[in-house]
């Protein structure tokens, strides 16, 4: 065995690069969704660098190749359909990794335990200590913990410090624990519907429990009598949720409070149009008055219905009939470019929005490519 570290001799660079690029598109369950951090490192690259740094080089080419294959897998060529700028789809040849523990979803495979054992063996049967004094978004300390190391992470930035607490400390302390959901979440019918559905309840049971919770928010019920329909009252244990649901609840609370405080600074505008097919219907007013501000309630929620009170419900049921419709606000990040507002999108994913906005606003189509900063324009993430 050589005195050198494995990373000094060999490293699965291409595999780590390919899997890091793939990881950029992962949204559900990735730590990058916790909070934006400007210099976040891909978990795949951090995992590969740590293993190659902690393990010594075996000094044998065949053993080294076996370690690299177990770490990064093998490269295979495949064909994927890729959408071009003109909207057409074209088959392109790409490389992917097969096997290894770098690809998102394979990080907890059986080979990971092998690497944990090899790392401990390299350090005399104990877990090595890893210090990251500039931990930032927490990719390196998280992967070091995954490998069984004793980790110390720090950062002078208070945002990074809090991200590290939420990424490294709280999940370990609160894993497997449940606590009652906060009252504001229990009163939130939409939130509780999603929560009860995730608990595996039937739609009928969910509706019944939502009605029970709504009644309990207004009057105090006698638990001995049950509800009006002879069902047993909701089991209090059903309201005990794990850390993930508490994070969702408080994240939703932050959004509600932020909307309440900031809605007046970010007005929503509506225009007169049909829904299917989408078509703007010019009003008999000046061009500058084609867009109407949407009133908001005390919670900052847009009340588009107030602009359509004059229409009969039967009229509004037909999507071909024009009415006031609201959407997102496109604002400029450059003082020299005026804000552009429009009623744009009612439902769907942000991935569909750029193409639609490009077709509805041809003058902006060349500027908007995603829901990120682009050519001076910024598309709000809020779908009203």
C-alpha positions in Angstrom: 0.0 0.0 0.0 1.3 3.4 -1.0 1.8 6.4 1.4 -0.2 8.5 -1.0 -3.9 9.2 -0.9 -6.0 7.7 -3.7 -6.9 11.2 -5.0 -3.2 11.9 -5.6 -3.0 9.1 -8.0 -6.5 8.6 -9.6 -10.0 10.0 -9.5 -13.2 9.2 -11.4 -13.4 12.7 -12.8 -15.7 12.1 -15.7 -18.2 10.0 -13.7 -18.2 12.6 -10.9 -18.8 15.4 -13.5 -21.7 13.6 -15.3 -23.5 12.7 -12.0 -22.9 16.2 -10.7 -24.6 17.7 -13.8 -27.5 15.3 -13.4 -27.8 16.3 -9.7 -28.4 19.9 -10.7 -31.8 18.9 -12.0 -32.9 17.2 -8.8 -35.4 19.1 -6.8 -37.2 16.8 -4.5 -35.3 15.8 -1.4 -32.0 17.5 -2.2 -30.4 19.9 0.4 -30.2 22.6 -2.3 -34.0 23.1 -1.9 -33.6 24.0 1.8 -32.1 27.4 1.1 -30.3 29.1 -1.8 -26.6 29.2 -1.3 -24.4 30.8 -4.0 -21.5 28.3 -3.9 -23.2 25.0 -3.2 -21.1 22.0 -4.1 -22.6 19.0 -5.8 -23.0 16.1 -3.4 -21.7 13.6 -6.0 -18.4 15.6 -6.3 -18.1 16.0 -2.5 -18.7 12.3 -2.0 -16.1 11.3 -4.6 -13.5 13.8 -3.3 -13.9 12.7 0.3 -13.6 8.9 -0.4 -10.6 9.5 -2.6 -9.0 11.6 0.0 -9.7 9.4 3.0 -8.7 6.2 1.4 -5.0 5.4 0.7 -3.9 4.5 -2.7 -3.6 0.6 -2.9 -0.4 0.8 -4.9 -1.8 -1.7 -7.4 -3.4 -0.7 -10.7 -5.9 -3.5 -10.7 -7.1 -2.8 -7.1 -7.2 0.9 -7.9 -9.4 0.3 -10.9 -11.7 -1.8 -8.8 -12.1 1.0 -6.2 -12.8 3.6 -8.9 -15.4 1.4 -10.6 -17.1 0.8 -7.2 -17.0 4.5 -6.6 -18.0 6.1 -10.0 -19.4 3.1 -11.9 -18.8 2.6 -15.6 -19.6 5.0 -18.5 -22.2 3.9 -21.0 -23.4 5.6 -24.1 -27.1 6.1 -24.7 -29.5 8.2 -26.7 -31.9 10.8 -25.2 -34.5 13.0 -26.7 -33.5 16.7 -26.3 -35.7 19.6 -27.0 -34.1 22.2 -29.2 -34.5 26.0 -29.2 -36.9 25.8 -32.1 -39.2 23.6 -30.1 -38.4 20.4 -32.1 -37.1 17.2 -30.4 -33.9 15.6 -31.5 -32.1 12.4 -30.4 -28.6 13.1 -29.0 -25.9 10.7 -27.8 -25.0 11.2 -24.2 -22.9 9.3 -21.6 -24.3 8.0 -18.3 -22.9 6.2 -15.4 -23.9 2.6 -14.6 -23.3 1.5 -11.0 -21.2 3.3 -8.5 -22.5 5.5 -5.6 -22.2 9.0 -7.2 -25.5 9.1 -9.1 -28.4 10.6 -7.3 -30.4 7.7 -5.8 -27.5 5.3 -5.5 -25.8 7.1 -2.6 -27.1 4.6 -0.1 -26.3 1.4 -2.1 -24.5 -1.6 -0.7 -21.1 -0.2 -1.9 -21.4 2.7 0.5 -21.1 0.4 3.5 -18.0 -1.2 1.9 -16.4 2.3 1.7 -17.3 3.0 5.3 -15.6 -0.1 6.4 -12.5 0.6 4.3 -12.2 4.1 5.7 -12.4 2.9 9.3 -9.9 0.2 8.5 -7.5 2.8 7.0 -7.7 4.7 10.4 -7.1 1.8 12.7 -10.8 0.9 13.2 -12.0 4.3 14.3 -13.9 7.0 12.5 -11.7 9.7 11.1 -12.4 13.3 12.1 -13.2 15.8 9.3 -13.1 19.6 9.8 -14.7 22.0 7.4 -14.1 25.6 8.6 -15.9 27.1 5.6 -18.8 24.7 5.3 -21.2 27.0 3.5 -24.1 25.0 2.2 -23.0 21.8 3.9 -22.3 19.4 1.1 -18.9 18.3 2.3 -19.8 17.8 6.0 -23.0 16.0 5.0 -21.1 13.5 2.8 -18.5 13.1 5.5 -21.2 12.1 7.9 -22.7 9.7 5.4 -19.3 8.0 5.3 -19.3 7.6 9.1 -16.8 10.3 9.9 -16.8 12.5 13.0 -17.6 15.9 11.5 -17.1 19.5 12.7 -18.5 22.1 10.4 -18.5 25.9 10.8 -19.1 29.1 8.9 -19.0 32.8 9.9 -22.1 33.5 7.8 -25.3 33.3 9.9 -27.3 32.0 7.0 -24.8 29.2 6.3 -24.7 28.4 10.1 -28.5 28.0 10.1 -28.4 25.9 6.9 -25.8 23.7 8.5 -27.9 23.3 11.7 -30.9 22.2 9.6 -28.9 20.0 7.3 -26.6 18.2 9.8 -27.9 18.6 13.3 -31.6 18.8 13.5 -32.3 15.7 11.3 -30.1 13.6 13.6 -31.6 14.9 16.8 -35.2 14.7 15.7 -35.1 11.5 13.5 -37.9 9.2 14.4 -39.6 11.7 16.7 -43.1 13.1 16.2 -44.8 16.2 17.7 -48.2 17.7 17.4 -48.6 20.0 14.4 -48.9 23.7 15.3 -52.4 25.1 15.5 -52.1 27.3 12.5 -51.3 24.3 10.4 -54.2 22.3 11.8 -56.5 25.2 10.8 -55.1 25.2 7.3 -57.5 23.0 5.3 -55.3 22.7 2.2 -52.2 21.7 4.3 -54.1 19.2 6.4 -55.6 17.6 3.3 -52.1 16.9 1.9 -50.9 15.7 5.3 -53.8 13.3 5.8 -53.5 12.0 2.3 -49.8 11.3 3.0 -50.9 9.4 6.1 -52.8 7.0 3.8 -56.3 8.0 4.7 -59.2 7.5 2.3 -60.8 10.6 0.6 -64.0 10.1 2.6 -62.1 9.9 5.9 -60.0 13.0 4.9 -63.1 15.0 4.3 -64.7 14.0 7.6 -61.5 14.8 9.5 -61.2 18.2 7.8 -64.8 19.0 8.8 -64.0 18.0 12.3 -60.9 20.1 12.5 -62.9 23.1 11.0 -65.6 22.7 13.6 -63.0 22.4 16.4 -61.5 25.7 15.4 -64.8 27.5 16.0 -66.3 25.7 19.0 -65.0 23.4 21.7 -66.6 19.9 21.1 -67.4 17.3 23.7 -65.1 14.4 22.8 -67.4 11.9 24.6 -70.3 12.6 22.1 -68.2 12.3 18.9 -69.4 14.2 15.9 -72.8 14.7 14.5 -72.7 11.7 12.2 -71.8 9.1 14.9 -68.1 8.8 14.0 -65.4 8.7 16.6 -63.5 12.0 16.9 -60.1 12.4 15.2 -57.4 10.5 17.0 -55.0 13.1 18.6 -52.0 10.8 17.6 -53.0 11.4 14.0 -51.9 15.1 14.4 -48.4 14.0 15.6 -46.1 14.6 12.6 -42.4 14.1 12.0 -39.8 16.7 11.3 -40.4 16.9 7.5 -44.1 17.9 8.0 -43.2 20.5 10.7 -40.7 22.0 8.2 -43.5 22.1 5.6 -45.9 23.7 8.1 -43.5 26.4 9.2 -42.3 27.1 5.7 -45.9 27.6 4.7 -46.4 30.0 7.6 -43.4 32.0 6.5 -44.9 32.3 3.0 -48.3 33.4 4.3 -46.7 36.0 6.6 -44.4 37.3 3.9 -47.3 37.5 1.4 -49.4 39.4 4.0 -46.6 41.9 4.6 -45.3 42.3 1.0 -48.3 41.9 -1.3 -48.8 45.7 -1.5 -45.3 46.1 -2.9 -45.8 43.4 -5.7 -49.2 44.1 -7.3 -50.8 41.5 -9.4 -52.4 42.6 -12.7 -55.2 41.0 -14.7 -56.1 41.3 -18.3 -59.3 40.6 -20.2 -59.0 37.3 -22.1 -60.4 33.9 -22.9 -59.0 30.8 -21.2 -59.2 28.1 -23.9 -57.9 28.9 -26.3 -56.0 31.8 -24.8 -56.7 35.0 -26.6 -56.5 38.6 -25.3 -59.6 40.7 -25.9 -58.8 44.4 -26.2 -61.0 46.7 -24.0 -62.5 49.9 -25.3 -60.0 52.0 -23.3 -56.5 53.3 -23.8 -53.7 50.9 -24.2 -52.3 51.8 -20.8 -55.5 50.7 -19.1 -55.7 47.2 -20.6 -54.3 45.7 -17.4 -56.2 46.0 -14.2 -54.8 45.7 -10.7 -56.2 42.8 -8.7 -57.4 43.6 -5.2 -56.0 41.6 -2.3 -57.5 40.6 1.0 -55.9 41.2 4.4 -53.8 38.1 4.0 -52.4 39.4 0.7 -54.2 36.9 -1.5 -55.3 38.2 -4.9 -59.1 38.3 -5.2 -59.6 37.9 -8.9 -63.3 37.0 -8.4 -64.1 40.6 -7.4 -63.3 41.7 -11.0 -65.7 39.1 -12.4 -68.7 39.7 -10.1 -70.7 41.2 -12.9 -70.6 37.9 -14.8 -73.1 35.1 -14.4 -71.7 31.8 -13.2 -72.9 30.0 -16.3 -71.0 32.5 -18.4 -67.7 31.9 -16.5 -68.0 28.1 -16.8 -67.4 28.4 -20.5 -63.6 28.9 -21.0 -64.2 30.6 -24.4 -66.0 33.5 -22.8 -63.6 36.4 -21.9 -63.1 37.4 -18.3 -60.4 39.0 -16.1 -57.6 36.5 -15.6 -54.5 37.0 -13.5 -51.0 35.6 -13.6 -47.4 36.4 -12.7 -45.5 39.6 -12.8 -42.3 39.9 -14.9 -40.1 42.6 -13.4 -36.8 44.0 -14.6 -33.7 43.7 -12.6 -32.1 46.5 -14.5 -33.2 50.1 -13.7 -33.0 51.0 -17.4 -35.6 48.3 -18.4 -39.2 49.0 -17.5 -41.3 46.3 -15.8 -43.5 44.2 -18.1 -46.7 42.8 -16.6 -49.2 40.4 -18.0 -51.8 37.8 -17.2 -49.9 34.8 -18.1 -50.3 31.4 -16.6 -53.0 29.7 -14.5 -51.6 26.2 -13.8 -48.7 23.9 -14.8 -45.0 23.7 -14.1 -42.5 26.5 -14.4 -40.7 24.4 -17.0 -43.7 25.1 -19.4 -43.9 28.8 -18.7 -41.0 30.1 -20.8 -42.4 28.6 -24.0 -45.9 30.0 -23.3 -44.6 33.4 -22.4 -42.5 33.4 -25.5 -45.5 32.8 -27.6 -47.8 35.2 -25.8 -45.1 38.0 -25.6 -42.9 37.5 -28.7 -40.9 40.6 -27.8 -39.8 38.8 -24.5 -39.4 35.3 -25.9 -35.7 35.9 -26.7 -35.1 37.0 -23.1 -36.9 34.3 -21.1 -35.4 30.8 -21.1 -36.1 29.6 -17.5 -37.5 30.8 -14.2 -34.1 32.1 -13.3 -32.4 35.4 -14.1 -32.0 35.9 -17.8 -31.0 38.9 -19.9 -32.1 41.4 -17.2 -35.6 39.9 -16.7 -36.7 37.9 -13.7 -39.8 35.7 -13.7 -41.5 35.5 -10.3 -41.8 32.0 -8.9 -45.3 32.8 -7.5 -48.2 31.4 -9.5 -51.3 33.3 -8.3 
